[in-house]
Amino acid sequence: MPIITAVKRARHRLGYHANMNHDFTINRANMTLSEMEQQHGFTYPSLYRQLERDGMLAVGEYGPDWYKLVYPTLKDKPTLLLHADDFELLNIEAVAEAADTLRDADDYRQIDPALQFIPFAQTGAGDHYCFFASSEQDGEIPIVLLWHDQNEAQYLAKNLHDFVFHMLLNSMADQDTYNEVSDDAFREQLTNTLGTHARYLTARQAEVLQTLLARDIVDYEINLPKGRKEAHRGLLTDIELAGLRADLIPYEKFDSCFAYSTAG
């Protein structure tokens, strides 16, 4: 199941989820990462801590006017994956609320108590990007997508470093033609993003992205089931993306899924 599904409805989606989650800050306004760690018994990756120190997690509070009032202050020096498809970074108050909900025995998902998920972002549909804390191995915490409407969690990367790089590759492969983003605006978004994100990548990863950024933009098609095709536009094709992922951030569990619920 691909995760490149459209950020293309950002204005509507951000306003909708802000209204739906309006009470996220209640009793959590002063929550810190250390308090989250203490409450849930885990340790955030050092990269996540660094991102917080650098202001890369400071997206403000989503609301109907977020896109009009807050987004313009962030777009030139993008916060973590600001321009990524179907990715809404959660502030710490929203993280705390979502983490409590996921472990609530009365939550409709009925998540297995042996599995610990710490969310840090969500999709427009309400699926959560999570640290799979109970699967930590050798200091690395896998990143998974926890689907809200089916009993599946999908492996995305073996750690946060690799996840960020993979999402940047996705962004370069998928120009937002739905909202008619121009070629110049597409390049500007990517250039600005690389300007704030390169420090969190390996030298090789940063070099690859810089090389891609110098390319011409191309139109290509993605093959779908039953012989269907879907048109895309970007700096690399889906096939090239898969090759770079396998070469630079190999992960045997990538895209595989597992059941997270004890129900039924």
C-alpha positions in Angstrom: 0.0 0.0 0.0 1.7 3.2 -1.1 1.9 6.2 1.2 2.2 8.7 -1.6 -1.5 9.8 -1.5 -2.3 13.4 -2.1 -1.5 16.3 0.2 -3.5 17.9 -2.5 -6.4 18.9 -0.2 -4.3 20.6 2.5 -6.4 23.7 3.0 -9.6 21.7 3.7 -8.0 18.9 5.5 -6.0 21.0 8.1 -9.1 23.0 9.0 -11.2 19.8 9.3 -8.8 18.0 11.6 -8.2 21.1 13.7 -11.9 21.3 14.4 -12.1 17.5 15.1 -9.2 17.7 17.5 -9.9 21.1 19.0 -9.5 19.8 22.6 -6.0 18.4 22.1 -4.4 21.1 24.2 -6.6 20.6 27.3 -4.5 19.8 30.3 -1.5 19.2 28.0 -0.4 22.8 27.2 2.9 22.4 29.1 3.7 18.8 28.1 7.4 18.2 27.3 9.1 15.3 25.5 10.7 14.2 28.8 7.3 14.0 30.4 6.0 12.0 27.4 9.0 9.6 27.9 8.3 9.3 31.6 4.6 8.7 31.1 4.9 6.1 28.4 8.2 4.5 29.4 10.2 4.9 26.3 13.0 7.2 24.9 12.7 9.3 21.9 15.3 8.9 19.1 18.1 11.5 19.5 17.2 12.9 16.0 13.7 13.7 17.2 15.2 15.6 20.2 17.5 17.5 17.9 14.6 18.4 15.6 12.8 19.8 18.6 15.8 21.8 19.7 16.2 23.2 16.2 12.5 24.3 16.0 11.7 21.8 13.3 8.7 20.5 15.2 7.2 23.9 15.8 4.2 23.9 13.4 1.8 25.8 15.7 -1.7 24.8 16.4 -3.8 23.7 13.4 -7.1 25.6 12.8 -9.2 26.9 10.0 -6.8 29.8 9.4 -3.6 27.8 9.8 -2.9 27.7 6.0 -3.5 31.4 5.7 -1.8 32.7 8.8 0.8 30.1 9.9 1.9 28.4 6.7 3.4 31.6 5.1 5.7 31.9 8.1 7.1 28.4 7.7 7.3 27.8 4.0 10.6 29.5 3.3 12.3 27.6 6.1 10.2 24.5 6.3 9.6 22.6 9.5 9.9 18.8 9.4 8.4 17.5 6.1 6.2 20.6 5.8 5.6 20.0 2.1 5.4 16.2 2.2 2.3 14.4 0.8 -0.3 13.4 3.3 1.8 14.3 6.3 0.6 16.6 9.1 3.2 17.0 11.9 1.6 16.9 15.4 2.6 19.3 18.1 3.5 17.8 21.5 0.0 18.4 22.9 -1.6 16.6 20.0 1.0 13.8 20.4 0.1 13.4 24.0 -3.6 13.2 23.3 -3.2 10.8 20.5 -0.8 8.5 22.5 -3.3 8.4 25.3 -6.1 7.5 22.9 -4.2 4.7 21.3 -3.5 3.0 24.6 -7.1 3.5 25.9 -8.7 0.1 26.5 -12.0 1.6 25.4 -10.6 2.9 22.1 -12.4 1.3 19.1 -9.1 0.0 17.7 -8.5 -2.2 20.7 -4.7 -2.1 20.3 -2.8 -5.0 21.7 -1.3 -3.8 25.1 2.0 -5.5 24.2 2.4 -3.1 21.2 3.5 0.4 21.9 2.9 3.1 19.3 3.9 6.8 19.9 2.4 9.0 17.2 4.2 12.1 15.8 2.2 12.9 12.7 -1.0 11.9 10.9 -2.5 11.7 7.4 -5.5 13.6 6.3 -7.7 10.6 6.9 -6.5 10.3 10.5 -4.0 7.4 10.2 -1.0 8.0 12.5 2.7 7.9 11.7 4.2 6.3 14.8 7.4 5.3 16.5 6.9 1.5 17.1 8.5 1.8 20.5 8.0 -1.8 21.5 9.9 -3.0 18.5 13.1 -1.1 19.3 16.2 -3.0 18.4 19.8 -1.9 18.8 18.7 1.6 19.6 16.6 1.9 16.4 12.8 2.5 16.6 10.9 1.6 13.4 8.5 4.0 11.9 5.0 2.6 11.1 1.8 3.9 9.7 -1.1 2.9 12.0 -4.3 2.7 9.9 -7.3 4.0 11.7 -10.0 2.1 9.7 -8.4 -1.4 9.4 -6.4 -3.7 11.7 -3.0 -3.0 10.1 0.2 -1.2 10.8 2.5 -0.7 7.9 6.3 -0.6 8.2 7.8 2.5 6.6 11.4 2.7 7.7 13.7 1.1 10.3 14.4 4.5 12.0 13.5 8.2 11.8 16.6 9.1 9.8 15.6 6.7 7.0 12.0 7.8 7.2 12.9 11.5 6.6 15.0 10.6 3.6 12.3 8.4 2.1 9.7 11.1 2.5 12.0 13.6 0.8 12.4 11.2 -2.1 8.6 10.8 -2.3 8.3 14.6 -2.4 10.7 14.9 -5.3 8.9 12.2 -7.2 5.4 13.7 -6.8 4.7 17.3 -7.9 1.4 18.6 -6.7 -0.4 18.8 -10.0 -3.8 18.5 -8.3 -3.4 22.0 -6.9 -1.6 23.1 -10.1 1.7 23.8 -8.3 4.0 25.2 -11.0 7.4 23.8 -11.9 9.1 26.8 -10.4 7.1 26.6 -7.1 7.8 22.8 -7.0 11.5 23.4 -7.2 11.4 26.3 -4.7 9.6 24.1 -2.2 12.2 21.3 -2.6 15.1 23.7 -2.4 13.8 25.3 0.8 13.1 21.9 2.3 16.6 20.6 1.5 18.0 23.8 3.0 16.5 23.0 6.4 16.7 19.2 6.2 20.1 18.4 4.8 21.8 18.6 8.2 19.8 15.6 9.3 20.8 13.4 6.4 24.0 11.5 5.7 26.4 13.1 3.2 25.5 10.6 0.6 21.8 11.1 1.1 22.1 14.9 0.8 24.3 14.5 -2.3 21.6 12.3 -4.0 18.9 14.8 -3.3 21.0 17.7 -4.6 21.7 15.8 -7.8 18.0 15.1 -8.2 17.1 18.7 -7.7 19.3 19.7 -10.6 17.3 17.4 -13.0 14.6 18.3 -15.5 11.1 17.6 -14.3 9.5 14.6 -16.1 6.1 13.1 -16.6 5.7 9.4 -15.9 3.1 6.8 -15.2 2.7 4.4 -12.2 1.3 1.0 -13.0 -1.8 0.1 -10.9 -3.7 -3.2 -10.5 -5.9 -4.4 -13.3 -3.8 -2.8 -16.0 -4.6 0.8 -14.9 -2.0 3.6 -14.9 -1.8 6.8 -13.0 0.0 10.0 -14.3 2.6 11.6 -12.1 5.2 14.4 -12.5 8.4 14.9 -10.6 12.2 14.7 -10.6 12.4 10.9 -10.5 10.1 8.0 -11.3 8.6 5.5 -8.9 11.0 2.9 -10.2 14.0 5.2 -9.6 12.7 5.9 -6.1 12.4 2.2 -5.3 16.0 1.7 -6.5 17.4 4.5 -4.4 15.4 3.3 -1.3 16.8 -0.2 -1.7 20.3 1.1 -2.2 20.5 3.8 0.5 18.0 2.8 3.1 17.4 -1.0 2.7 14.8 -2.4 5.0 13.5 -5.9 4.7 10.2 -5.0 6.4 9.4 -2.0 4.2 5.7 -1.9 3.2 4.9 -5.1 5.1 1.9 -5.0 7.5 0.9 -6.6 10.7 -2.3 -6.7 12.8 -2.2 -4.4 15.8 -5.6 -5.2 17.4 -6.7 -7.8 19.9 -10.3 -7.5 18.7 -12.1 -10.2 16.7 
